[in-house]
């Protein structure tokens, strides 16, 4: 088994529109750790995850990506232009960056796709962690396919793959 570094995940709930279900914080930590393992990242690292409203994520999307629309998740890597990673001077940990999740959109997408909110937040976390490590599905269809395969492989290892998390009509009625 490959040795991994320590991981510090700071999770903040910056909204009060939707209650964050119990277990979500642990799920986010597990997802972040699983991505680092799958990518062979062995350094100590820090990542920040925030839950926000659709309005807040829309403002961030407009300010940082010039897209005046809400979205499900944004990733803000802290790597510099030359690819060097920022280090926390106090801890020596690599600062991977920030993940911002619209909990309103996550709930909506879980309903649309017919799977659990846990699966949706797990997917968004894994997706963003891959962005923080340099993957970009918007570059080409090949990059998109590589990223999707990595996402599903990590989610499957965590037991929250697509096949395992869709709700059936019977489950929805109970």
HURAKA-V410752 format. One record per backbone hydrogen bond with DSSP energy under -1.0 kcal/mol. CO is the residue of the C=O (numbers start at 1). NH is the residue of the N-H. E is the energy in kcal/mol with one decimal. If there is no record, write none. Layout:
((CO/NH/E) (CO/NH/E))
This chain:
((6/45/-2.6) (8/47/-2.3) (10/49/-3.5) (12/51/-2.5) (21/24/-1.5) (23/27/-2.2) (24/28/-2.6) (25/29/-2.0) (26/30/-2.6) (27/31/-2.6) (28/32/-2.6) (29/33/-2.4) (30/34/-2.6) (31/35/-2.1) (32/36/-1.9) (33/37/-2.3) (34/38/-2.7) (35/39/-1.9) (36/41/-2.7) (37/40/-1.4) (44/94/-2.8) (45/8/-2.7) (46/96/-2.4) (47/10/-2.6) (48/99/-3.2) (49/12/-2.8) (50/101/-3.3) (51/14/-2.4) (52/103/-1.6) (53/57/-2.2) (54/58/-2.2) (55/59/-2.2) (56/60/-2.3) (57/61/-2.6) (58/62/-2.4) (59/63/-2.7) (60/64/-2.7) (61/65/-1.9) (61/67/-1.6) (62/66/-1.0) (67/69/-2.0) (72/102/-2.7) (74/100/-2.7) (76/98/-1.9) (80/83/-2.3) (84/80/-2.7) (86/95/-3.0) (88/92/-3.2) (93/88/-3.0) (94/46/-2.7) (96/78/-2.0) (97/48/-2.1) (98/76/-3.1) (99/50/-2.6) (100/74/-2.4) (101/52/-2.7) (102/106/-2.3) (103/107/-2.3) (104/108/-2.0) (105/109/-3.0) (106/110/-2.3) (107/111/-1.8) (108/112/-2.4) (109/113/-3.0) (110/115/-2.0) (114/167/-3.3) (116/120/-1.9) (117/121/-2.9) (118/122/-2.7) (119/123/-2.8) (120/124/-2.7) (121/125/-2.3) (122/126/-2.6) (123/127/-3.1) (124/128/-2.2) (125/129/-2.6) (126/130/-2.2) (127/131/-1.6) (128/132/-2.6) (129/133/-1.4) (130/135/-2.5) (131/134/-2.0) (136/139/-1.2) (140/144/-2.1) (141/145/-2.2) (142/146/-2.6) (143/147/-2.3) (144/148/-2.5) (145/149/-2.4) (146/150/-2.1) (147/151/-2.6) (148/152/-2.5) (149/153/-2.1) (150/154/-2.2) (151/155/-2.6) (152/156/-2.4) (153/157/-1.9) (154/158/-1.6) (155/160/-3.0) (156/159/-1.3) (168/172/-1.9) (169/173/-1.3))
